């Protein structure tokens, strides 16, 4: 039987593999403006909730996002990483996303999405 080498989430290869997926970049883009509920992310990206949650879990393992539970709802935001490589990458991503037309368009669409949590509390 072959031994399986376990991937270390702090390795640069894991970080770059995490950032190589377009959906994860889109999620980070939406989270750049602050904490966001998963329902807002799914509605904005028009992607099913299990797929969004799976990508967010990968971003969390990479140390790029933090999560907070509010009842049955999860809210995510950019992490405040201690690792200088992660800090540098997030800074570069934030700068690039601020200049990219597609990313800006998705952030504008997110502002128009009503969170199910907000509707539930009314």
Secondary structure, DSSP 8 states (H G I E B T S, - for coil): --------TTSHHHHHHHHT-HHHHHHHHHHTTS-EEHHHHHHHHT--HHHHHHHHHHHHHTTSEEEEEETTEEEEEE---SSHHHHHHHHHHHHHHHH-HHHHHHHHHHHH---HHHHHH-
